[in-house]
Amino acid sequence: MNLFFPRYIIQFRFASRHSSLFTNNPFTPAISIHKKRRFSTISLSISPKSELLVVVGGGAAGIYGAIRAKTIAPNLNVVVIEKGKPLSKVKISGGGRCNVTNGHCPDNMIMADHYPRGYRELKGSFFNTHGPVDTMSWFCDHGVELKTEDDGRVFPVSNSSSSVIDCLMSEVKRTGVVMQTGKVVTTASTAGGKFNLKIEKRSIDYVESVEADYLFIASGSSQQGYTLATQLGHSIIDPVPSLFTFKIDDSKLTELSGVSFVKVKAKLELETVRKNIQQLTQVGPMLVTHWGLSGPVILRLSAWGARYLSSSDYKGILYVDFAPDLHIEHMKSVLLQHKNQFAKLKMLNSYPLELGLVKRFWKYLLDREGIDGDLLWASVSNNSIMSIASLLKQCPFKMKGKGIFKDEFVTAGGVPLSEISLKTMESKLQPRLFFAGEVLNIDGVTGGFNFQNAWSGGHIAECSKIRSER
Ligand SMILES: Cc1cc2nc3c(=O)[nH]c(=O)nc-3n(C[C@H](O)[C@H](O)[C@H](O)COP(=O)(O)OP(=O)(O)OC[C@H]3O[C@@H](n4cnc5c(N)ncnc54)[C@H](O)[C@@H]3O)c2cc1C
C-alpha cells in the first residue's frame, strides 16, 4: 500500500531531518520524506533486512528488468521510480498497437545490423542471451498473444498496446515490484559501496534520500538520466534525434501528399560526409507528406545518417531512384517504346504502367522537366525522353530540415557502450550500477528493434550479478 499523507499532517517520528529511505531501520521499513515544514511517510511493503535495487525509469527496459530481478531474486527489494506514468511510450508506440519486437531476425548477427548505434557491439552475446524469440516467448507465456506481420513487425493480436502494458503491470504486482510514480531521481552518488539517491516530487516540493545496494538506470532519453550517469562517472555521447521524416524544399512535391511508392532507392548526400557510406543508400517504400518525404526508406536514412544530418543542420540532397530494378538504358527503351506505341496520345494521359507510378506523380515529373502534358507523345523529343528517364532514375530533392514531429521517435547517443559490459549491462566504472534501453548509445531502425533493445538489456541487467551475489 502506498500512502501519502496530506500537507501539514506531521509524522513526529521523522520530524527533525532527512532520513534514509528504504532503510534498515528495524522499526519502520518505510520511506520518510523531509519537506521544509511538511513531513509525511509513504509505507512500502519492503523488507528491511533485504538489499534494495532502485530502478530509475518505469519504461520498457526498467519494468521488464524489475520484473526479471524480482523473479530471480524474490527476497530483493525492487523499487521502480518513475517520474510520469509507467510505460507511457509503450502506450503510444506503433500507433497504439506496440510493435513489440521483430520476428524476421532469428540470426542474432543480422539482428545487430538493424542498430545504427550498436551494430558492432550487439553482435556479441546480447541477443543470444535474450533475443526476439525469447521476448516473444515471455509475452506468450504471460498471456499476450502475438502475431508477426509480413514485414517482420510483431504486434499483440489485440492490436492494442494495452495488452502489453496490462501484462507487464500485472507481473509487477504479482512479483512484488514496488512502483513509485510522479517522482524524479535527481542526484546519485556513492559511499561505502552504496548508492545515495535524492528523489524529488516537485509538485509538492519535497526531497527523499534513498540508500540503494543496486542501481539500474533505465531512464530512456531523459536529460535527468544522463545527469545521473555523469554524476556516477560516466560520459555521455551527445544525444541527437533519430527516426524522423525529411522536410523537402519543393511545394509541388508536398502537394502530392499521400502518394506512396512501394520500392525506391534513396541516397543521401551531405556536405559533411565526404566518403561513401553504404548505409546512406537505402531501398524500400517511401511516402510523400505535407512537408516532404517519409516512409521506411526515409526513416532508415534518418537513423543511419542521424549524426551526419545533425552536423549538416539537416540540409542535404536526397537522390531518389523510382525504379531501382530497372537499368537506366532499360528505362529509356521503355519510354521510347511507349512513344512509338502511343504516339497520338497526350503525354499527361498516357505513360508506361510498368513503372507503377500514379498520374499525379507523372504530372509532377513532366512539370519538373517543363513538358506540357497536352503534348502528344509523337511530338516529344528524344532528348526530353532521356531527361525523364534520368529524373526517374536519379531525382534530386533538396532537404531543408527534419520533420515536424514534436517528439523524436528515438534518440541516438547516451552512455557509451565502451563503458559498460554488454554481458551483464553493468557499468565498468561503478560496480552494482546497471544501464539498459535508450539511455545507452544504442538505437535501432523502425520495426520493433528499439523495444527489443530495451527488453534484452532489461533482462540481462538483472540476471547475472544480482543472481550470483545472492
Ligand atoms: C511515438 C513513439 C512510438 C514508438 N514506437 C515504437 C515501436 O512501435 N517499436 C519500437 O521498438 N520502438 C518504438 N519506439 C521507441 C521506444 O518507445 C523506445 O525505444 C523505448 O521506449 C525505450 O525504452 P526505455 O525503457 O529505454 O525508455 P523509455 O520508454 O523512454 O522509459 C524511460 C522512463 O524513465 C522515466 N525517467 C527518466 N528519467 C527519470 C528520472 N530521473 N527519474 C524517474 N523517472 C525517470 C521516463 O519518464 C520514462 O518513463 C517509439 C517511440 C516513440 C516516441
The ligand as an ORCA input file, in Angstrom:
! r2SCAN-3c Opt
* xyz 0 1
  C       5.820      7.777    -30.643
  C       6.782      6.634    -30.464
  C       6.482      5.394    -30.990
  C       7.389      4.341    -30.861
  N       7.056      3.118    -31.366
  C       7.919      2.087    -31.231
  C       7.563      0.769    -31.663
  O       6.423      0.522    -32.091
  N       8.502     -0.220    -31.556
  C       9.743      0.006    -31.035
  O      10.561     -0.914    -30.968
  N      10.081      1.229    -30.553
  C       9.192      2.252    -30.632
  N       9.530      3.480    -30.137
  C      10.814      3.624    -29.415
  C      10.626      3.034    -27.984
  O       9.457      3.583    -27.425
  C      11.820      3.354    -27.105
  O      12.995      2.951    -27.727
  C      11.663      2.629    -25.768
  O      10.515      3.103    -25.114
  C      12.881      2.818    -24.893
  O      12.617      2.213    -23.659
  P      13.355      2.716    -22.339
  O      12.756      1.939    -21.228
  O      14.802      2.697    -22.538
  O      12.956      4.261    -22.229
  P      11.539      4.925    -22.011
  O      10.455      4.097    -22.564
  O      11.676      6.309    -22.528
  O      11.365      4.938    -20.447
  C      12.177      5.725    -19.603
  C      11.336      6.157    -18.440
  O      12.165      6.744    -17.461
  C      11.497      7.830    -16.873
  N      12.551      8.678    -16.298
  C      13.558      9.283    -16.959
  N      14.380      9.906    -16.102
  C      13.869      9.690    -14.860
  C      14.277     10.085    -13.565
  N      15.392     10.810    -13.359
  N      13.520      9.710    -12.513
  C      12.382      8.967    -12.699
  N      11.965      8.566    -13.910
  C      12.703      8.913    -14.972
  C      10.728      8.444    -18.021
  O       9.625      9.189    -17.548
  C      10.307      7.203    -18.816
  O       9.035      6.735    -18.439
  C       8.625      4.537    -30.221
  C       8.918      5.791    -29.682
  C       8.007      6.828    -29.784
  C       8.343      8.166    -29.170
*
